[in-house]
Amino acid sequence: METLVSILAAAVRSGTPILYATLGEILTEKCGVMNLGLEGIMLMGAFSGFFVSLSTGNPWLGLAAAFGVGMCLGLIHAFISVSLGGNQVVCGLAMTMFGGGASALMGRGCIGMTIRGIDGFSIPWFSELPLVGRVFFSQDVMVYASYALVVVLYCFFTATRPGMNLRAVGENPKAADAMGLPVARIRYLYTVLGAGLVALGGAYISVIYNRFWAESMTAGRGWIAVAMVIFAVWNPFQAALGAYLFGGVEAFQLRLQAAGTSVPTPLLMMLPYVMTILVLLFISIGKGRRVSLSAPAALGAPFHREERE
Amino acid sequence: MDEGKKSTPLVEMRGITKRFSGVTANSDVNFSVEAGEVHALLGEHGAGKSTLMNVLYGLYAPDGGRIFVAGRPVTFRSPRDAIAAGIGMVHQNFMLVQTLTVWENMILGLKGTPFVLPGKKIQNRIAGISEQYGLEIDPRAAVWQLSTGERQRVAILQMLYRNARVLILDEPTAVLTHQEAGRLFRTIRRMTEEGHGVVFISHKMNEVMNETRRVTVLRGGKNAGAAMTAETTGEALAEMMMGRKVPLDLYRKPMRAGPAVFEADDLRALNDRGLDAVGGLSFHLRQNEILGVAGIAGNGQRELCEALVGLRALTGGTVRMGGANLTNASPRRFVDRGVRYIPGDRRGVGMAPGMDISSNAILRRYWSKPVASGAFIDWKRSEKLSRQIIRDFNVSAPSPRTPVRNLSGGNLQKFLMGRELSDSPKVVIVMHPTWGLDVAATRYVREQLLAQREAGAAILLISEDLDELLALSDRLAVLYRGRFMGILAEPEGVPPEKIGLMMAGTWISEALKDSAPENGSAKEAAS
């Protein structure tokens, strides 16, 4: 029982960076822009978050910096894909390469350093609930914020005017434009905000989870998040489910490693990724139709008003 | 209105010019709409009607000219500005977001909507407007669940909800049944009684003559004439549109249908979403005969065509030709048997638009002699072939090396017809052959189909244009939700209202009840 609770609690923690990245990408994709640069943006977020925490001694400034850096990268992506009508896949891949390289270069001096990070605290009353209390409510503030974000995003999409405008722009930008919505402005806004959330996910790894910096420390979590968006069929609640599933397998294999099984470590480390592939496989077989129905219809397509057919 | 003194129009456009990368779509065009009138905008495809209206709706910025609303000059930077000035447009393919509900679409982009959406309040207001104009709709339904006629009602409501004084309707009846069109005209009359101005874009001369007060005709992007509807005739307007006289009637030679060459029995197929689209169709195609299929878009037409040429898997039923069983055979076996397909999606399915004419000319025969010689393609031969098609089918194209993408709609369709019809087909499956074509090209395409009929082909003609179906078909089937409501053996004698009823889901026996004596021939009711 004790082991189970601690594995589950660890699952939530290690799933949190993926949850932030997935929510950020959902926000971006809902308005019709596809950003495949998640891995690079997370790395830049991880580095800038760590660097600012280290140099100022204030981890909160570190998180804020990461959010800002993410938004800047999102702005570049928005400029290329919205204003220039460029290929979003290529631009995203370039962002991944750039983020990986730039963070590795700039982070050389940070290797081997550690920071104090942000400590967790239990939420009174809630944390006393059996099982759920120790798994979900004895964490740190960024985990709690991610719960709120899930709920807020869900309500935003379904019940608010800007949320509806966002969906309309992602589904049928032509119609949205004809109804007088500023398509480009809306796409800019959510591409930038989404990238900020993605970078925050990266910063969670370096500032709170590991408290050190290492080259490529996101280890493909950005790509996992891209997969989780599809797994979640663009629903924030299912995004949480997917992120914690990945986190759970991750926490489980770390336990096995620590317990010293005879299974080779590289094989264990592969587990979460293998699981992602399997989940996507089952989704495509079982829910394939639902995925294609829930995907924003204009995802990845640039919009120009005066383009004639 | 005051005697003698002219009232200020709701909207006036003066000297509008609009160019698209060198092509002039509108040149010095004048147009105006007054309160309480229906003003028809007539013209052939490419005459610049849609461009002019898109300028009025703020979608295109004009390169020259001015727009006045109630006498005051305005500049529209986007549809938002046009809506604010009381101008609303209902596009041909409705600018609606399918995944949103009716009421959500209604308030899309509307200023002054609260942050958290007050669904109930909005629904009540929609109900009020619905009643006032006779536009019944369930505000909570998602748009993708609605029929085309209902979607149009939503699109009109959307504009009335925004207090539009001027409504632009772009070919509103093209997608409607006879009954639905009648209902639309009642709504339009209510709108003009309330003081709205309506711009009515249409090709259909009888609608223009019956339902409008004034007519403006465009040709080649310029004003070609204007008249009060009551003081002009359909012939005069047609001549203004085309700049010359074009006979409108077709001659369909009386012929005896030959033996059945293509038989479909209890055909079933799914659509792309995996739902039933074709639900048990049985029919046969005979030599020297055109079987027309009427129906509103989205009732299984495309799926039926694809199932008949091997492009869509059958989930049930059989297809036979002569002695051969072609059930779930590959498209190439259908081609080898002499089945030719002219799809509704000409650019997507019919052509490879980026490739040149001579490559497209051999898409269906590159694998066999004489075009193929071993593993190689004889390009000289394909070029010769394409020149032949260009000449025989009056395609206007600079050279066989021109990419198909650069052909106009009419020329592309002529070329496609040429490719499919130039090697004496046995069976022709053709969908929406004249959709989007101008009057002259339409006439040409129809003549070619009749020529094939006389040459002995068995033709299945799927169309949404009832006039076209009645002019060409020897027999007429009516498709509704993937089933035939019946097959009329002598469609000319049947009133269009009855066919309209069948298109809306009434069985043939029910629809023809009152006129049974004169339609004893309609006994061939299917399923």
Interface residues (C-beta under 8 A of the other chain):
Chain A: A159 T160 R161 P162 M164 N165 R167 A168 E171 N172 K174 A175 A176 D177 A178 M179 G180 L181 P182 R289 L293 A297 R305 E306 R308
Chain B: F20 Y57 L59 Y60 A61 S78 P79 R80 I83 M89 H91 F94 M95 L96 V97 Q98 T99 L100 E104 I107 L108 G109 L110 T113 P114 F115 V116 L117 Q158 R273 G274
